């Protein structure tokens, strides 16, 4: 949600800010703006409603705004409608303080009333304007420097935020602060770059600093200094980003989403190789990078998985796989509900938090709740140095690389590998999986990248099928067991990028009301990868076909009898049925993508959605 960039150095700031904001478009936004300062002069603020290209046109791609110090922002509306007036940056009445903000100030109305009583006026509906003017108020009232003024503001506000602020009295400097919203800083060649995510600054440097929670930073040309809430300096280690800048570009593909679908064989292989090592010609699981020992794993009697969106769907798959392979009870919780329902956390419970960004607000809150209650936590994240990665007791680092499309594909696939690996590691530690079974599972898991590649090669056939349903109004996905979990993700992919209403149902639930929604021509997608449930699901597909449904079946090679029932079938390579999600999800991703393309929609930036949800 929202994007922040900042720059101070020798180069002209505006083009750098616009380029950095373009790398953050995937986060979702409805307006954009920059503030650029040339020496001691007052900052020039330019804002625009709509896409970033409108702001670029207003500034002649940045050439019309001179100065070597500046901040920029793409806004995703929370308080106040999308408009130029509500767009960031915001400023105090006399332009003494100019700033941008990600997050939500929960007590903004209380603070606004206070500021009005002290003579401040407000031109926008945003909570951000309140935060900026509160900084100005403390700066002037107590005659303190920027760090102390920001610290007093941080203590006073409630909510989550990342702030980037410029002060009239401090030319050539930018001040940053954060609580629960991400912020990264890079220093190179006498210049300093700031962004709310790595892609914003990746073309300039791979060596970055992460501002810690409730910390601040002062950016000058070629240097950065970090402070805690007491104003004391804090030392930071540099984190090296392994991606290259090209990984965040389209690379000749029409959209990031289809590029990232094609990248899945590589990132799945990379993630497997991070924990599966060859020992004397035999694959063995090595969780040393995760920090979990066999002794640790053997001590867990319960697992709770908490996540949001697609990561939650990974958790549903993991529940089936872990319980079947290890007989350890697993409960899957929507992160936004976890801490509000006073959950029961038995002793010896491992709480697993799954998040691509590692900054998802609800998931981060769930992690903190679990730790406060004495549970050990495992973060499955894709972003090095993210809040969840820093705060969890153990971390499984997936290797999806930068994922730019809002609708996740490759991060989901690498999270599945983490779930399978956890199940095998737990089964090994508990002594319920034999060495032969472990070797068999790991060997089969290593075949998944090549099998995913073969499925992607069939995309032209899936594109032809998908184009037939560009005008669909309702689509239903049905399956049983793990197949139901696959359906959850397939349905989400479709609705995210095509705006078609879709629902996933456990196939046995159809007769309990849902079947009344089936009409002539309604597309029903049946997923049938679990051999013991194949015939049951076929029966459910026959039921909806008799009521006029058009059937698409996704099943494993060899189940050719499905063609007697389905109107269109996609066959996936055979694999261990615990791993079937990794293959069956590929055609579902492609169906969602190609239906969206057929409708002429903005696949990578679906309306109203943000890549990383960093506010509740």
Secondary structure, DSSP 8 states (H G I E B T S, - for coil): --EEEEEESSS-HHHHHHHHHHTTGGG--SEEEEEEE-TTS--EEEEEES-HHHHHHHTTTTTTS--SEEEEEEE--SSS-S-TTTSS-EE-TTSSEEEEEEEEETTHHHHHHHHHHTT----SS-HHHHHHHHHHHHHHHTT--HHHHHHHHHHH--EEEEEEEEETTSTT-EEEEEEBS--EEEEETTEEEEESSGGGTTTT-SEEEE--TTEEEEEETTEEEEE-TTS-EE----EE--S-GGGGS-TT-SSHHHHHHHTHHHHHHHHHHHHEEEETTEEEE--TTTT--HHHHHT--EEEEEE-HHHHHHHHHHHHHHHHHH--EEEEEEHHHHTTTT----TTEEEEEEESSS--HHHHHHHHHHHHTT-EEEEEESSTT-HHHHHSSEEEE-------SSS-SHHHHHHHHHHHHHHHHHHHHHT-S-HHHHHHHHHHHTTHHHHHHHHHTTHHHHHHHHHTTTT-SEEEEEESTHHHHHHHHHHHHHHHHH--EEEEEEGGGGGGTGGGG--TT-EEEEEE--GGGHHHHHHHHHHHHTTT-EEEEEEETT-GGGGGT-SEEEEE----GGGTHHHHHHHHHHHHHHHHHHTT--GGG-TT--SS----
